[in-house]
Amino acid sequence: MSSDAPVPLPRTAVPLGITDPVEQARAELKAALAAIEEKANVPRRVGRVVDERVAQARAFNRRNPAMAAVVVVVSAVAIGAAVWGAVRLYTR
């Protein structure tokens, strides 16, 4: 059951079959600029990673809510102890 629908081309790819050299150069430039934008856009990349991690945390919470609660409490205690220790060192 094969589909004849065209496969979507990524923004960073150059389409095949361009015979005009000017059009080929424009397509390559467009793809190169898109690749640079993808690579240099750190906030977007960080946002994608954060979204993936949030989805993983929610899935973990759905699978094992008790362990997720333990992880939250232990993390809060560790962060609180680190802040307390840093303030204590600073005030001495």
PDB file of N, CA, C and O in Angstrom, chain B, residues numbered from 101:
ATOM      1  N   MET B 101       0.843  -1.171   0.000  1.00  0.00           N
ATOM      2  CA  MET B 101       0.000   0.000   0.000  1.00  0.00           C
ATOM      3  C   MET B 101       0.890   1.236   0.000  1.00  0.00           C
ATOM      4  O   MET B 101       1.069   1.865   1.043  1.00  0.00           O
ATOM      5  N   SER B 102       1.433   1.584  -1.118  1.00  0.00           N
ATOM      6  CA  SER B 102       2.299   2.742  -1.207  1.00  0.00           C
ATOM      7  C   SER B 102       1.465   3.976  -1.549  1.00  0.00           C
ATOM      8  O   SER B 102       0.441   3.917  -2.230  1.00  0.00           O
ATOM      9  N   SER B 103       1.961   5.077  -1.041  1.00  0.00           N
ATOM     10  CA  SER B 103       1.264   6.339  -1.263  1.00  0.00           C
ATOM     11  C   SER B 103       2.036   7.153  -2.300  1.00  0.00           C
ATOM     12  O   SER B 103       3.267   7.154  -2.303  1.00  0.00           O
ATOM     13  N   ASP B 104       1.323   7.835  -3.166  1.00  0.00           N
ATOM     14  CA  ASP B 104       1.952   8.685  -4.157  1.00  0.00           C
ATOM     15  C   ASP B 104       2.096  10.123  -3.672  1.00  0.00           C
ATOM     16  O   ASP B 104       2.475  11.010  -4.438  1.00  0.00           O
ATOM     17  N   ALA B 105       1.794  10.344  -2.406  1.00  0.00           N
ATOM     18  CA  ALA B 105       1.903  11.689  -1.847  1.00  0.00           C
ATOM     19  C   ALA B 105       3.377  12.073  -1.779  1.00  0.00           C
ATOM     20  O   ALA B 105       4.214  11.238  -1.437  1.00  0.00           O
ATOM     21  N   PRO B 106       3.705  13.313  -2.096  1.00  0.00           N
ATOM     22  CA  PRO B 106       5.100  13.731  -2.044  1.00  0.00           C
ATOM     23  C   PRO B 106       5.611  13.756  -0.607  1.00  0.00           C
ATOM     24  O   PRO B 106       4.880  14.100   0.322  1.00  0.00           O
ATOM     25  N   VAL B 107       6.863  13.387  -0.445  1.00  0.00           N
ATOM     26  CA  VAL B 107       7.495  13.415   0.863  1.00  0.00           C
ATOM     27  C   VAL B 107       7.900  14.863   1.157  1.00  0.00           C
ATOM     28  O   VAL B 107       8.527  15.512   0.320  1.00  0.00           O
ATOM     29  N   PRO B 108       7.548  15.367   2.331  1.00  0.00           N
ATOM     30  CA  PRO B 108       7.910  16.761   2.628  1.00  0.00           C
ATOM     31  C   PRO B 108       9.432  16.915   2.689  1.00  0.00           C
ATOM     32  O   PRO B 108      10.132  16.078   3.258  1.00  0.00           O
ATOM     33  N   LEU B 109       9.918  17.986   2.101  1.00  0.00           N
ATOM     34  CA  LEU B 109      11.338  18.263   2.030  1.00  0.00           C
ATOM     35  C   LEU B 109      11.721  19.181   3.193  1.00  0.00           C
ATOM     36  O   LEU B 109      11.091  20.219   3.391  1.00  0.00           O
ATOM     37  N   PRO B 110      12.746  18.809   3.960  1.00  0.00           N
ATOM     38  CA  PRO B 110      13.161  19.689   5.054  1.00  0.00           C
ATOM     39  C   PRO B 110      13.631  21.047   4.524  1.00  0.00           C
ATOM     40  O   PRO B 110      14.047  21.166   3.372  1.00  0.00           O
ATOM     41  N   ARG B 111      13.558  22.065   5.384  1.00  0.00           N
ATOM     42  CA  ARG B 111      13.978  23.409   4.973  1.00  0.00           C
ATOM     43  C   ARG B 111      15.460  23.462   4.633  1.00  0.00           C
ATOM     44  O   ARG B 111      15.893  24.307   3.850  1.00  0.00           O
ATOM     45  N   THR B 112      16.235  22.560   5.222  1.00  0.00           N
ATOM     46  CA  THR B 112      17.681  22.601   5.036  1.00  0.00           C
ATOM     47  C   THR B 112      18.153  21.714   3.885  1.00  0.00           C
ATOM     48  O   THR B 112      19.355  21.499   3.734  1.00  0.00           O
ATOM     49  N   ALA B 113      17.240  21.201   3.079  1.00  0.00           N
ATOM     50  CA  ALA B 113      17.609  20.338   1.955  1.00  0.00           C
ATOM     51  C   ALA B 113      17.409  21.076   0.636  1.00  0.00           C
ATOM     52  O   ALA B 113      16.579  21.977   0.515  1.00  0.00           O
ATOM     53  N   VAL B 114      18.205  20.657  -0.345  1.00  0.00           N
ATOM     54  CA  VAL B 114      18.100  21.233  -1.688  1.00  0.00           C
ATOM     55  C   VAL B 114      17.293  20.257  -2.538  1.00  0.00           C
ATOM     56  O   VAL B 114      17.642  19.078  -2.600  1.00  0.00           O
ATOM     57  N   PRO B 115      16.221  20.711  -3.196  1.00  0.00           N
ATOM     58  CA  PRO B 115      15.414  19.805  -4.014  1.00  0.00           C
ATOM     59  C   PRO B 115      16.223  19.254  -5.195  1.00  0.00           C
ATOM     60  O   PRO B 115      17.082  19.937  -5.753  1.00  0.00           O
ATOM     61  N   LEU B 116      15.931  18.026  -5.550  1.00  0.00           N
ATOM     62  CA  LEU B 116      16.582  17.396  -6.694  1.00  0.00           C
ATOM     63  C   LEU B 116      15.898  17.820  -7.988  1.00  0.00           C
ATOM     64  O   LEU B 116      14.727  18.200  -7.984  1.00  0.00           O
ATOM     65  N   GLY B 117      16.623  17.756  -9.079  1.00  0.00           N
ATOM     66  CA  GLY B 117      16.036  17.987 -10.389  1.00  0.00           C
ATOM     67  C   GLY B 117      16.054  19.419 -10.857  1.00  0.00           C
ATOM     68  O   GLY B 117      15.433  19.725 -11.874  1.00  0.00           O
ATOM     69  N   ILE B 118      16.733  20.311 -10.167  1.00  0.00           N
ATOM     70  CA  ILE B 118      16.824  21.695 -10.625  1.00  0.00           C
ATOM     71  C   ILE B 118      17.934  21.751 -11.682  1.00  0.00           C
ATOM     72  O   ILE B 118      19.087  21.423 -11.401  1.00  0.00           O
ATOM     73  N   THR B 119      17.576  22.165 -12.885  1.00  0.00           N
ATOM     74  CA  THR B 119      18.560  22.195 -13.977  1.00  0.00           C
ATOM     75  C   THR B 119      19.158  23.579 -14.188  1.00  0.00           C
ATOM     76  O   THR B 119      20.289  23.690 -14.662  1.00  0.00           O
ATOM     77  N   ASP B 120      18.437  24.619 -13.854  1.00  0.00           N
ATOM     78  CA  ASP B 120      18.933  25.982 -14.038  1.00  0.00           C
ATOM     79  C   ASP B 120      19.987  26.277 -12.964  1.00  0.00           C
ATOM     80  O   ASP B 120      19.699  26.131 -11.776  1.00  0.00           O
ATOM     81  N   PRO B 121      21.203  26.689 -13.353  1.00  0.00           N
ATOM     82  CA  PRO B 121      22.245  26.935 -12.360  1.00  0.00           C
ATOM     83  C   PRO B 121      21.910  28.069 -11.390  1.00  0.00           C
ATOM     84  O   PRO B 121      22.314  28.031 -10.228  1.00  0.00           O
ATOM     85  N   VAL B 122      21.184  29.065 -11.858  1.00  0.00           N
ATOM     86  CA  VAL B 122      20.811  30.167 -10.973  1.00  0.00           C
ATOM     87  C   VAL B 122      19.817  29.672  -9.925  1.00  0.00           C
ATOM     88  O   VAL B 122      19.959  29.978  -8.741  1.00  0.00           O
ATOM     89  N   GLU B 123      18.828  28.920 -10.349  1.00  0.00           N
ATOM     90  CA  GLU B 123      17.851  28.357  -9.406  1.00  0.00           C
ATOM     91  C   GLU B 123      18.529  27.397  -8.440  1.00  0.00           C
ATOM     92  O   GLU B 123      18.186  27.361  -7.258  1.00  0.00           O
ATOM     93  N   GLN B 124      19.482  26.623  -8.930  1.00  0.00           N
ATOM     94  CA  GLN B 124      20.237  25.694  -8.073  1.00  0.00           C
ATOM     95  C   GLN B 124      21.010  26.476  -7.005  1.00  0.00           C
ATOM     96  O   GLN B 124      21.007  26.100  -5.832  1.00  0.00           O
ATOM     97  N   ALA B 125      21.668  27.556  -7.412  1.00  0.00           N
ATOM     98  CA  ALA B 125      22.419  28.382  -6.459  1.00  0.00           C
ATOM     99  C   ALA B 125      21.488  29.011  -5.432  1.00  0.00           C
ATOM    100  O   ALA B 125      21.816  29.062  -4.247  1.00  0.00           O
ATOM    101  N   ARG B 126      20.338  29.487  -5.875  1.00  0.00           N
ATOM    102  CA  ARG B 126      19.370  30.078  -4.940  1.00  0.00           C
ATOM    103  C   ARG B 126      18.868  29.035  -3.942  1.00  0.00           C
ATOM    104  O   ARG B 126      18.750  29.315  -2.749  1.00  0.00           O
ATOM    105  N   ALA B 127      18.573  27.836  -4.437  1.00  0.00           N
ATOM    106  CA  ALA B 127      18.092  26.770  -3.552  1.00  0.00           C
ATOM    107  C   ALA B 127      19.171  26.383  -2.540  1.00  0.00           C
ATOM    108  O   ALA B 127      18.869  26.156  -1.368  1.00  0.00           O
ATOM    109  N   GLU B 128      20.424  26.307  -2.985  1.00  0.00           N
ATOM    110  CA  GLU B 128      21.516  25.976  -2.074  1.00  0.00           C
ATOM    111  C   GLU B 128      21.719  27.075  -1.032  1.00  0.00           C
ATOM    112  O   GLU B 128      21.954  26.786   0.141  1.00  0.00           O
ATOM    113  N   LEU B 129      21.627  28.333  -1.461  1.00  0.00           N
ATOM    114  CA  LEU B 129      21.766  29.442  -0.518  1.00  0.00           C
ATOM    115  C   LEU B 129      20.632  29.427   0.497  1.00  0.00           C
ATOM    116  O   LEU B 129      20.858  29.618   1.692  1.00  0.00           O
ATOM    117  N   LYS B 130      19.431  29.203   0.026  1.00  0.00           N
ATOM    118  CA  LYS B 130      18.274  29.150   0.920  1.00  0.00           C
ATOM    119  C   LYS B 130      18.436  28.022   1.938  1.00  0.00           C
ATOM    120  O   LYS B 130      18.147  28.206   3.120  1.00  0.00           O
ATOM    121  N   ALA B 131      18.898  26.855   1.484  1.00  0.00           N
ATOM    122  CA  ALA B 131      19.097  25.718   2.386  1.00  0.00           C
ATOM    123  C   ALA B 131      20.218  26.011   3.382  1.00  0.00           C
ATOM    124  O   ALA B 131      20.111  25.669   4.560  1.00  0.00           O
ATOM    125  N   ALA B 132      21.298  26.648   2.905  1.00  0.00           N
ATOM    126  CA  ALA B 132      22.407  26.962   3.798  1.00  0.00           C
ATOM    127  C   ALA B 132      21.984  27.972   4.864  1.00  0.00           C
ATOM    128  O   ALA B 132      22.345  27.820   6.031  1.00  0.00           O
ATOM    129  N   LEU B 133      21.235  28.986   4.486  1.00  0.00           N
ATOM    130  CA  LEU B 133      20.757  29.968   5.457  1.00  0.00           C
ATOM    131  C   LEU B 133      19.800  29.340   6.462  1.00  0.00           C
ATOM    132  O   LEU B 133      19.828  29.681   7.644  1.00  0.00           O
ATOM    133  N   ALA B 134      18.960  28.430   6.000  1.00  0.00           N
ATOM    134  CA  ALA B 134      18.040  27.735   6.914  1.00  0.00           C
ATOM    135  C   ALA B 134      18.829  26.871   7.894  1.00  0.00           C
ATOM    136  O   ALA B 134      18.489  26.803   9.075  1.00  0.00           O
ATOM    137  N   ALA B 135      19.892  26.203   7.405  1.00  0.00           N
ATOM    138  CA  ALA B 135      20.713  25.378   8.286  1.00  0.00           C
ATOM    139  C   ALA B 135      21.430  26.224   9.326  1.00  0.00           C
ATOM    140  O   ALA B 135      21.531  25.827  10.486  1.00  0.00           O
ATOM    141  N   ILE B 136      21.929  27.388   8.920  1.00  0.00           N
ATOM    142  CA  ILE B 136      22.586  28.295   9.860  1.00  0.00           C
ATOM    143  C   ILE B 136      21.587  28.782  10.906  1.00  0.00           C
ATOM    144  O   ILE B 136      21.903  28.859  12.093  1.00  0.00           O
ATOM    145  N   GLU B 137      20.386  29.106  10.454  1.00  0.00           N
ATOM    146  CA  GLU B 137      19.356  29.555  11.400  1.00  0.00           C
ATOM    147  C   GLU B 137      19.010  28.457  12.398  1.00  0.00           C
ATOM    148  O   GLU B 137      18.858  28.726  13.590  1.00  0.00           O
ATOM    149  N   GLU B 138      18.887  27.240  11.927  1.00  0.00           N
ATOM    150  CA  GLU B 138      18.575  26.112  12.820  1.00  0.00           C
ATOM    151  C   GLU B 138      19.686  25.922  13.846  1.00  0.00           C
ATOM    152  O   GLU B 138      19.419  25.714  15.030  1.00  0.00           O
ATOM    153  N   LYS B 139      20.922  25.995  13.390  1.00  0.00           N
ATOM    154  CA  LYS B 139      22.067  25.759  14.261  1.00  0.00           C
ATOM    155  C   LYS B 139      22.264  26.902  15.254  1.00  0.00           C
ATOM    156  O   LYS B 139      22.631  26.656  16.403  1.00  0.00           O
ATOM    157  N   ALA B 140      22.032  28.125  14.841  1.00  0.00           N
ATOM    158  CA  ALA B 140      22.319  29.288  15.672  1.00  0.00           C
ATOM    159  C   ALA B 140      21.163  29.684  16.583  1.00  0.00           C
ATOM    160  O   ALA B 140      21.362  30.466  17.512  1.00  0.00           O
ATOM    161  N   ASN B 141      19.984  29.176  16.347  1.00  0.00           N
ATOM    162  CA  ASN B 141      18.818  29.574  17.132  1.00  0.00           C
ATOM    163  C   ASN B 141      18.785  28.773  18.435  1.00  0.00           C
ATOM    164  O   ASN B 141      18.029  27.810  18.564  1.00  0.00           O
ATOM    165  N   VAL B 142      19.607  29.181  19.389  1.00  0.00           N
ATOM    166  CA  VAL B 142      19.744  28.458  20.646  1.00  0.00           C
ATOM    167  C   VAL B 142      18.435  28.456  21.455  1.00  0.00           C
ATOM    168  O   VAL B 142      18.083  27.409  21.998  1.00  0.00           O
ATOM    169  N   PRO B 143      17.707  29.557  21.562  1.00  0.00           N
ATOM    170  CA  PRO B 143      16.463  29.499  22.337  1.00  0.00           C
ATOM    171  C   PRO B 143      15.471  28.454  21.800  1.00  0.00           C
ATOM    172  O   PRO B 143      14.808  27.772  22.581  1.00  0.00           O
ATOM    173  N   ARG B 144      15.372  28.332  20.486  1.00  0.00           N
ATOM    174  CA  ARG B 144      14.462  27.337  19.924  1.00  0.00           C
ATOM    175  C   ARG B 144      14.947  25.920  20.250  1.00  0.00           C
ATOM    176  O   ARG B 144      14.150  25.047  20.592  1.00  0.00           O
ATOM    177  N   ARG B 145      16.253  25.706  20.142  1.00  0.00           N
ATOM    178  CA  ARG B 145      16.805  24.384  20.445  1.00  0.00           C
ATOM    179  C   ARG B 145      16.610  24.037  21.916  1.00  0.00           C
ATOM    180  O   ARG B 145      16.261  22.904  22.248  1.00  0.00           O
ATOM    181  N   VAL B 146      16.834  25.014  22.800  1.00  0.00           N
ATOM    182  CA  VAL B 146      16.634  24.782  24.228  1.00  0.00           C
ATOM    183  C   VAL B 146      15.161  24.513  24.505  1.00  0.00           C
ATOM    184  O   VAL B 146      14.825  23.647  25.313  1.00  0.00           O
ATOM    185  N   GLY B 147      14.286  25.251  23.839  1.00  0.00           N
ATOM    186  CA  GLY B 147      12.847  25.035  24.017  1.00  0.00           C
ATOM    187  C   GLY B 147      12.418  23.631  23.619  1.00  0.00           C
ATOM    188  O   GLY B 147      11.592  23.011  24.288  1.00  0.00           O
ATOM    189  N   ARG B 148      12.984  23.137  22.527  1.00  0.00           N
ATOM    190  CA  ARG B 148      12.658  21.764  22.112  1.00  0.00           C
ATOM    191  C   ARG B 148      13.108  20.743  23.144  1.00  0.00           C
ATOM    192  O   ARG B 148      12.376  19.806  23.464  1.00  0.00           O
ATOM    193  N   VAL B 149      14.323  20.931  23.665  1.00  0.00           N
ATOM    194  CA  VAL B 149      14.844  19.998  24.669  1.00  0.00           C
ATOM    195  C   VAL B 149      13.995  20.061  25.938  1.00  0.00           C
ATOM    196  O   VAL B 149      13.680  19.027  26.528  1.00  0.00           O
ATOM    197  N   VAL B 150      13.628  21.265  26.355  1.00  0.00           N
ATOM    198  CA  VAL B 150      12.797  21.417  27.552  1.00  0.00           C
ATOM    199  C   VAL B 150      11.443  20.747  27.343  1.00  0.00           C
ATOM    200  O   VAL B 150      10.946  20.064  28.239  1.00  0.00           O
ATOM    201  N   ASP B 151      10.846  20.934  26.177  1.00  0.00           N
ATOM    202  CA  ASP B 151       9.557  20.286  25.893  1.00  0.00           C
ATOM    203  C   ASP B 151       9.675  18.768  25.949  1.00  0.00           C
ATOM    204  O   ASP B 151       8.789  18.097  26.479  1.00  0.00           O
ATOM    205  N   GLU B 152      10.764  18.221  25.405  1.00  0.00           N
ATOM    206  CA  GLU B 152      10.972  16.771  25.455  1.00  0.00           C
ATOM    207  C   GLU B 152      11.123  16.289  26.896  1.00  0.00           C
ATOM    208  O   GLU B 152      10.541  15.273  27.275  1.00  0.00           O
ATOM    209  N   ARG B 153      11.903  17.016  27.702  1.00  0.00           N
ATOM    210  CA  ARG B 153      12.121  16.622  29.107  1.00  0.00           C
ATOM    211  C   ARG B 153      10.825  16.727  29.910  1.00  0.00           C
ATOM    212  O   ARG B 153      10.561  15.879  30.762  1.00  0.00           O
ATOM    213  N   VAL B 154      10.027  17.737  29.655  1.00  0.00           N
ATOM    214  CA  VAL B 154       8.740  17.872  30.362  1.00  0.00           C
ATOM    215  C   VAL B 154       7.834  16.701  29.997  1.00  0.00           C
ATOM    216  O   VAL B 154       7.166  16.143  30.867  1.00  0.00           O
ATOM    217  N   ALA B 155       7.806  16.327  28.732  1.00  0.00           N
ATOM    218  CA  ALA B 155       6.995  15.184  28.313  1.00  0.00           C
ATOM    219  C   ALA B 155       7.482  13.896  28.979  1.00  0.00           C
ATOM    220  O   ALA B 155       6.673  13.064  29.390  1.00  0.00           O
ATOM    221  N   GLN B 156       8.797  13.734  29.084  1.00  0.00           N
ATOM    222  CA  GLN B 156       9.338  12.553  29.759  1.00  0.00           C
ATOM    223  C   GLN B 156       8.972  12.538  31.238  1.00  0.00           C
ATOM    224  O   GLN B 156       8.627  11.490  31.784  1.00  0.00           O
ATOM    225  N   ALA B 157       9.047  13.701  31.891  1.00  0.00           N
ATOM    226  CA  ALA B 157       8.704  13.785  33.308  1.00  0.00           C
ATOM    227  C   ALA B 157       7.220  13.498  33.528  1.00  0.00           C
ATOM    228  O   ALA B 157       6.852  12.824  34.491  1.00  0.00           O
ATOM    229  N   ARG B 158       6.374  14.003  32.643  1.00  0.00           N
ATOM    230  CA  ARG B 158       4.940  13.727  32.784  1.00  0.00           C
ATOM    231  C   ARG B 158       4.639  12.250  32.575  1.00  0.00           C
ATOM    232  O   ARG B 158       3.808  11.679  33.280  1.00  0.00           O
ATOM    233  N   ALA B 159       5.310  11.629  31.610  1.00  0.00           N
ATOM    234  CA  ALA B 159       5.111  10.194  31.374  1.00  0.00           C
ATOM    235  C   ALA B 159       5.586   9.389  32.582  1.00  0.00           C
ATOM    236  O   ALA B 159       4.931   8.427  32.982  1.00  0.00           O
ATOM    237  N   PHE B 160       6.725   9.779  33.168  1.00  0.00           N
ATOM    238  CA  PHE B 160       7.221   9.105  34.366  1.00  0.00           C
ATOM    239  C   PHE B 160       6.236   9.272  35.514  1.00  0.00           C
ATOM    240  O   PHE B 160       5.994   8.330  36.268  1.00  0.00           O
ATOM    241  N   ASN B 161       5.670  10.461  35.651  1.00  0.00           N
ATOM    242  CA  ASN B 161       4.695  10.717  36.710  1.00  0.00           C
ATOM    243  C   ASN B 161       3.439   9.865  36.527  1.00  0.00           C
ATOM    244  O   ASN B 161       2.866   9.380  37.503  1.00  0.00           O
ATOM    245  N   ARG B 162       3.011   9.684  35.268  1.00  0.00           N
ATOM    246  CA  ARG B 162       1.832   8.845  35.015  1.00  0.00           C
ATOM    247  C   ARG B 162       2.119   7.382  35.326  1.00  0.00           C
ATOM    248  O   ARG B 162       1.254   6.675  35.842  1.00  0.00           O
ATOM    249  N   ARG B 163       3.339   6.921  35.012  1.00  0.00           N
ATOM    250  CA  ARG B 163       3.683   5.514  35.241  1.00  0.00           C
ATOM    251  C   ARG B 163       3.906   5.218  36.716  1.00  0.00           C
ATOM    252  O   ARG B 163       3.495   4.165  37.204  1.00  0.00           O
ATOM    253  N   ASN B 164       4.555   6.137  37.435  1.00  0.00           N
ATOM    254  CA  ASN B 164       4.935   5.870  38.816  1.00  0.00           C
ATOM    255  C   ASN B 164       4.816   7.153  39.650  1.00  0.00           C
ATOM    256  O   ASN B 164       5.817   7.827  39.893  1.00  0.00           O
ATOM    257  N   PRO B 165       3.603   7.489  40.085  1.00  0.00           N
ATOM    258  CA  PRO B 165       3.413   8.756  40.800  1.00  0.00           C
ATOM    259  C   PRO B 165       4.107   8.798  42.165  1.00  0.00           C
ATOM    260  O   PRO B 165       4.547   9.865  42.592  1.00  0.00           O
ATOM    261  N   ALA B 166       4.211   7.665  42.853  1.00  0.00           N
ATOM    262  CA  ALA B 166       4.863   7.667  44.167  1.00  0.00           C
ATOM    263  C   ALA B 166       6.346   7.985  44.023  1.00  0.00           C
ATOM    264  O   ALA B 166       6.888   8.782  44.789  1.00  0.00           O
ATOM    265  N   MET B 167       6.999   7.374  43.055  1.00  0.00           N
ATOM    266  CA  MET B 167       8.424   7.632  42.850  1.00  0.00           C
ATOM    267  C   MET B 167       8.645   9.075  42.394  1.00  0.00           C
ATOM    268  O   MET B 167       9.643   9.695  42.763  1.00  0.00           O
ATOM    269  N   ALA B 168       7.732   9.604  41.605  1.00  0.00           N
ATOM    270  CA  ALA B 168       7.847  10.995  41.168  1.00  0.00           C
ATOM    271  C   ALA B 168       7.758  11.934  42.367  1.00  0.00           C
ATOM    272  O   ALA B 168       8.484  12.926  42.433  1.00  0.00           O
ATOM    273  N   ALA B 169       6.880  11.631  43.307  1.00  0.00           N
ATOM    274  CA  ALA B 169       6.765  12.452  44.515  1.00  0.00           C
ATOM    275  C   ALA B 169       8.044  12.380  45.337  1.00  0.00           C
ATOM    276  O   ALA B 169       8.502  13.390  45.873  1.00  0.00           O
ATOM    277  N   VAL B 170       8.621  11.186  45.436  1.00  0.00           N
ATOM    278  CA  VAL B 170       9.880  11.033  46.172  1.00  0.00           C
ATOM    279  C   VAL B 170      10.986  11.848  45.503  1.00  0.00           C
ATOM    280  O   VAL B 170      11.770  12.507  46.185  1.00  0.00           O
ATOM    281  N   VAL B 171      11.051  11.806  44.185  1.00  0.00           N
ATOM    282  CA  VAL B 171      12.071  12.558  43.459  1.00  0.00           C
ATOM    283  C   VAL B 171      11.898  14.061  43.711  1.00  0.00           C
ATOM    284  O   VAL B 171      12.888  14.768  43.902  1.00  0.00           O
ATOM    285  N   VAL B 172      10.672  14.551  43.712  1.00  0.00           N
ATOM    286  CA  VAL B 172      10.419  15.975  43.948  1.00  0.00           C
ATOM    287  C   VAL B 172      10.853  16.367  45.362  1.00  0.00           C
ATOM    288  O   VAL B 172      11.487  17.406  45.544  1.00  0.00           O
ATOM    289  N   VAL B 173      10.521  15.555  46.354  1.00  0.00           N
ATOM    290  CA  VAL B 173      10.875  15.873  47.738  1.00  0.00           C
ATOM    291  C   VAL B 173      12.387  15.844  47.927  1.00  0.00           C
ATOM    292  O   VAL B 173      12.949  16.747  48.547  1.00  0.00           O
ATOM    293  N   VAL B 174      13.050  14.819  47.403  1.00  0.00           N
ATOM    294  CA  VAL B 174      14.511  14.717  47.533  1.00  0.00           C
ATOM    295  C   VAL B 174      15.190  15.885  46.821  1.00  0.00           C
ATOM    296  O   VAL B 174      16.162  16.442  47.331  1.00  0.00           O
ATOM    297  N   SER B 175      14.689  16.255  45.660  1.00  0.00           N
ATOM    298  CA  SER B 175      15.272  17.390  44.932  1.00  0.00           C
ATOM    299  C   SER B 175      15.099  18.684  45.723  1.00  0.00           C
ATOM    300  O   SER B 175      16.028  19.485  45.818  1.00  0.00           O
ATOM    301  N   ALA B 176      13.930  18.884  46.283  1.00  0.00           N
ATOM    302  CA  ALA B 176      13.675  20.100  47.063  1.00  0.00           C
ATOM    303  C   ALA B 176      14.591  20.162  48.282  1.00  0.00           C
ATOM    304  O   ALA B 176      15.109  21.228  48.615  1.00  0.00           O
ATOM    305  N   VAL B 177      14.793  19.023  48.951  1.00  0.00           N
ATOM    306  CA  VAL B 177      15.683  18.984  50.118  1.00  0.00           C
ATOM    307  C   VAL B 177      17.115  19.276  49.696  1.00  0.00           C
ATOM    308  O   VAL B 177      17.817  20.032  50.367  1.00  0.00           O
ATOM    309  N   ALA B 178      17.553  18.686  48.592  1.00  0.00           N
ATOM    310  CA  ALA B 178      18.927  18.899  48.120  1.00  0.00           C
ATOM    311  C   ALA B 178      19.144  20.369  47.743  1.00  0.00           C
ATOM    312  O   ALA B 178      20.169  20.952  48.097  1.00  0.00           O
ATOM    313  N   ILE B 179      18.195  20.964  47.036  1.00  0.00           N
ATOM    314  CA  ILE B 179      18.334  22.377  46.655  1.00  0.00           C
ATOM    315  C   ILE B 179      18.307  23.263  47.894  1.00  0.00           C
ATOM    316  O   ILE B 179      19.097  24.200  48.005  1.00  0.00           O
ATOM    317  N   GLY B 180      17.409  22.973  48.817  1.00  0.00           N
ATOM    318  CA  GLY B 180      17.349  23.749  50.062  1.00  0.00           C
ATOM    319  C   GLY B 180      18.640  23.646  50.851  1.00  0.00           C
ATOM    320  O   GLY B 180      19.121  24.649  51.380  1.00  0.00           O
ATOM    321  N   ALA B 181      19.212  22.445  50.939  1.00  0.00           N
ATOM    322  CA  ALA B 181      20.476  22.270  51.664  1.00  0.00           C
ATOM    323  C   ALA B 181      21.607  23.016  50.965  1.00  0.00           C
ATOM    324  O   ALA B 181      22.456  23.608  51.631  1.00  0.00           O
ATOM    325  N   ALA B 182      21.632  22.996  49.636  1.00  0.00           N
ATOM    326  CA  ALA B 182      22.675  23.708  48.899  1.00  0.00           C
ATOM    327  C   ALA B 182      22.562  25.209  49.113  1.00  0.00           C
ATOM    328  O   ALA B 182      23.575  25.879  49.313  1.00  0.00           O
ATOM    329  N   VAL B 183      21.356  25.746  49.074  1.00  0.00           N
ATOM    330  CA  VAL B 183      21.157  27.181  49.297  1.00  0.00           C
ATOM    331  C   VAL B 183      21.514  27.540  50.735  1.00  0.00           C
ATOM    332  O   VAL B 183      22.177  28.549  50.977  1.00  0.00           O
ATOM    333  N   TRP B 184      21.083  26.733  51.678  1.00  0.00           N
ATOM    334  CA  TRP B 184      21.401  26.989  53.082  1.00  0.00           C
ATOM    335  C   TRP B 184      22.913  26.989  53.288  1.00  0.00           C
ATOM    336  O   TRP B 184      23.449  27.862  53.970  1.00  0.00           O
ATOM    337  N   GLY B 185      23.602  26.008  52.698  1.00  0.00           N
ATOM    338  CA  GLY B 185      25.051  25.932  52.838  1.00  0.00           C
ATOM    339  C   GLY B 185      25.747  27.120  52.201  1.00  0.00           C
ATOM    340  O   GLY B 185      26.705  27.650  52.764  1.00  0.00           O
ATOM    341  N   ALA B 186      25.280  27.545  51.039  1.00  0.00           N
ATOM    342  CA  ALA B 186      25.894  28.686  50.378  1.00  0.00           C
ATOM    343  C   ALA B 186      25.695  29.967  51.189  1.00  0.00           C
ATOM    344  O   ALA B 186      26.625  30.761  51.328  1.00  0.00           O
ATOM    345  N   VAL B 187      24.500  30.171  51.721  1.00  0.00           N
ATOM    346  CA  VAL B 187      24.236  31.351  52.542  1.00  0.00           C
ATOM    347  C   VAL B 187      25.062  31.303  53.819  1.00  0.00           C
ATOM    348  O   VAL B 187      25.588  32.324  54.261  1.00  0.00           O
ATOM    349  N   ARG B 188      25.175  30.141  54.400  1.00  0.00           N
ATOM    350  CA  ARG B 188      25.960  29.996  55.628  1.00  0.00           C
ATOM    351  C   ARG B 188      27.436  30.307  55.383  1.00  0.00           C
ATOM    352  O   ARG B 188      28.079  30.980  56.189  1.00  0.00           O
ATOM    353  N   LEU B 189      27.965  29.812  54.265  1.00  0.00           N
ATOM    354  CA  LEU B 189      29.357  30.111  53.925  1.00  0.00           C
ATOM    355  C   LEU B 189      29.544  31.599  53.642  1.00  0.00           C
ATOM    356  O   LEU B 189      30.563  32.178  54.017  1.00  0.00           O
ATOM    357  N   TYR B 190      28.582  32.210  52.993  1.00  0.00           N
ATOM    358  CA  TYR B 190      28.675  33.630  52.643  1.00  0.00           C
ATOM    359  C   TYR B 190      28.630  34.527  53.876  1.00  0.00           C
ATOM    360  O   TYR B 190      29.331  35.537  53.938  1.00  0.00           O
ATOM    361  N   THR B 191      27.810  34.161  54.851  1.00  0.00           N
ATOM    362  CA  THR B 191      27.632  35.025  56.026  1.00  0.00           C
ATOM    363  C   THR B 191      28.730  34.851  57.050  1.00  0.00           C
ATOM    364  O   THR B 191      28.794  35.639  57.993  1.00  0.00           O
ATOM    365  N   ARG B 192      29.592  33.869  56.920  1.00  0.00           N
ATOM    366  CA  ARG B 192      30.690  33.693  57.886  1.00  0.00           C
ATOM    367  C   ARG B 192      31.840  34.555  57.589  1.00  0.00           C
ATOM    368  O   ARG B 192      32.839  34.522  58.308  1.00  0.00           O
TER     369      ARG B 192
END
